[in-house]
Amino acid sequence: MDRPGGDASSFRLDGRVAVVIGGTGVLGRRIAGALAGAGARTVVVGRDEARGEAASAALAGLDGDVRFERCDATRRGDLAGLVGRVLRSHGRVDVLVNGAGINAGTPFLEITDEELERIVAVDQLATVRACQEFGRYFVARAASEGTGASIVTVGSTAAAVPLSKVFAYAMAKAAVHNLTRNLAREWGPLGIRCNVLVPGFFPAEQNRSLLDEGRVRAIVGHTPLGRLGVPDDLAGAVLLLAGDAGRFITGAEIVVDGGFSAVSI
Ligand SMILES: NC(=O)c1ccc[n+]([C@@H]2O[C@H](COP(=O)([O-])OP(=O)(O)OC[C@H]3O[C@@H](n4cnc5c(N)ncnc54)[C@H](O)[C@@H]3O)[C@@H](O)[C@H]2O)c1
């Protein structure tokens, strides 16, 4: 199903199936919309049935149909069940987006084991487990049919340069950036591409309490493009990574942050 590179059709995903874990969130929903808008039949995945149905209803009418599947991405059994259900209902998976996330701005010495484990479970281990459960299918399919796939993991600018307050989150995100490079190396020969999408600062549920007025002023003042991100800003990069337009991109970090991490003072 390769399409020629370098023209608009290489950004289309007709005939493909995308699974967006965390697709009920602010960024995940826009990511799912971009994929469905490009023709992918898209499965929005989250823990909450009502939010999931609302997200898929909001995305109705795009080129690819959008359906919700419930799954707690920290649970291996849920993920294994998800892979089976999507393969039964859609027959294939071509794009996996790891987009679940939680955050907390607790001072380092006050982080409890419970909080540490909760954040690592969602921001790190859920991605590891999803890459294993979907990866088993991707690898088997690549071996039998020669068909590739794309894994897009949502990372963070916090993974590289320390940002105040978010210790556990930054540590977990650094781990999935690292995992992505390892999987790019491991699965590149099979045509399974693995990349990190790195958003800057986008107001969402998980960072609502972190983005107070003073912090927003500091962030915007350090951003060459002079504003916070909005979900639409991610759509182009997602389509680049998901489909044939990005066919020679693997192990990469595509930063969408208005230039925040490109500059010092
Ligand atoms: N908003 C930003 O500025 C920003 C910046 C960098 C990275 N990110 C990352 O983008 C991704 C999306 O976050 P967002 O900002 O849209 O926040 P959000 O809170 O709106 O969305 C996060 C989603 O993850 C889901 N989720 C949490 N735990 C889950 C679990 N166990 N199983 C399944 N789903 C689960 C939530 O239900 C929610 O739908 C996250 O990985 C986040 O770390 C966000």
The ligand as a Tripos MOL2 file, in Angstrom:
@<TRIPOS>MOLECULE
LIG
   44    48     1     0     0
SMALL
NO_CHARGES

@<TRIPOS>ATOM
      1 N1         -0.8060   19.1780   26.9300 N.am      1 LIG1
      2 C1          0.4940   19.3500   26.8290 C.2       1 LIG1
      3 O1          1.0120   20.4530   26.9310 O.2       1 LIG1
      4 C2          1.3770   18.1720   26.5840 C.ar      1 LIG1
      5 C3          2.7330   18.3990   26.3490 C.ar      1 LIG1
      6 C4          3.5740   17.3180   26.1080 C.ar      1 LIG1
      7 C5          3.0450   16.0540   26.0980 C.ar      1 LIG1
      8 N2          1.7200   15.8550   26.3400 N.ar      1 LIG1
      9 C6          1.2250   14.4870   26.3060 C.3       1 LIG1
     10 O2          0.1450   14.4110   25.4050 O.3       1 LIG1
     11 C7         -0.6550   13.2790   25.7430 C.3       1 LIG1
     12 C8         -2.1110   13.7140   25.7940 C.3       1 LIG1
     13 O3         -2.3100   14.5180   26.9510 O.3       1 LIG1
     14 P1         -3.2600   15.8010   26.9740 P.3       1 LIG1
     15 O4         -2.3870   16.9640   27.2330 O.co2     1 LIG1
     16 O5         -4.1850   15.7910   25.8310 O.co2     1 LIG1
     17 O6         -4.0270   15.5580   28.3490 O.3       1 LIG1
     18 P2         -5.5040   15.0320   28.6600 P.3       1 LIG1
     19 O7         -5.5410   14.9040   30.1430 O.co2     1 LIG1
     20 O8         -6.5120   15.8940   27.9970 O.co2     1 LIG1
     21 O9         -5.5220   13.6160   27.9750 O.3       1 LIG1
     22 C9         -4.9060   12.4800   28.5270 C.3       1 LIG1
     23 C10        -5.7630   11.2910   28.2120 C.3       1 LIG1
     24 O10        -5.1160   10.1140   28.7050 O.3       1 LIG1
     25 C11        -6.1300    9.2790   29.2230 C.3       1 LIG1
     26 N3         -5.5990    8.3170   30.1640 N.ar      1 LIG1
     27 C12        -4.9910    8.5560   31.3450 C.ar      1 LIG1
     28 N4         -4.7060    7.3920   31.9510 N.ar      1 LIG1
     29 C13        -5.1400    6.3970   31.1180 C.ar      1 LIG1
     30 C14        -5.1380    4.9860   31.1850 C.ar      1 LIG1
     31 N5         -4.6470    4.3370   32.2370 N.pl3     1 LIG1
     32 N6         -5.6620    4.2950   30.1590 N.ar      1 LIG1
     33 C15        -6.1940    4.9180   29.0830 C.ar      1 LIG1
     34 N7         -6.2250    6.2620   28.9700 N.ar      1 LIG1
     35 C16        -5.7150    6.9920   29.9760 C.ar      1 LIG1
     36 C17        -7.0780   10.2570   29.9060 C.3       1 LIG1
     37 O11        -8.3450    9.6780   30.1450 O.3       1 LIG1
     38 C18        -7.1390   11.3700   28.8680 C.3       1 LIG1
     39 O12        -8.1400   11.1080   27.9110 O.3       1 LIG1
     40 C19        -0.0850   12.7560   27.0650 C.3       1 LIG1
     41 O13         0.8100   11.7010   26.8050 O.3       1 LIG1
     42 C20         0.6680   13.9500   27.5980 C.3       1 LIG1
     43 O14         1.6780   13.5650   28.4800 O.3       1 LIG1
     44 C21         0.8800   16.8780   26.5730 C.ar      1 LIG1
@<TRIPOS>BOND
     1     1     2 1
     2     2     3 2
     3     2     4 1
     4     4     5 ar
     5     4    44 ar
     6     5     6 ar
     7     6     7 ar
     8     7     8 ar
     9     8     9 1
    10     8    44 ar
    11     9    10 1
    12     9    42 1
    13    10    11 1
    14    11    12 1
    15    11    40 1
    16    12    13 1
    17    13    14 1
    18    14    15 2
    19    14    16 1
    20    14    17 1
    21    17    18 1
    22    18    19 2
    23    18    20 1
    24    18    21 1
    25    21    22 1
    26    22    23 1
    27    23    24 1
    28    23    38 1
    29    24    25 1
    30    25    26 1
    31    25    36 1
    32    26    27 ar
    33    26    35 ar
    34    27    28 ar
    35    28    29 ar
    36    29    30 ar
    37    29    35 ar
    38    30    31 1
    39    30    32 ar
    40    32    33 ar
    41    33    34 ar
    42    34    35 ar
    43    36    37 1
    44    36    38 1
    45    38    39 1
    46    40    41 1
    47    40    42 1
    48    42    43 1
@<TRIPOS>SUBSTRUCTURE
     1 LIG1         1 GROUP 0 **** ****
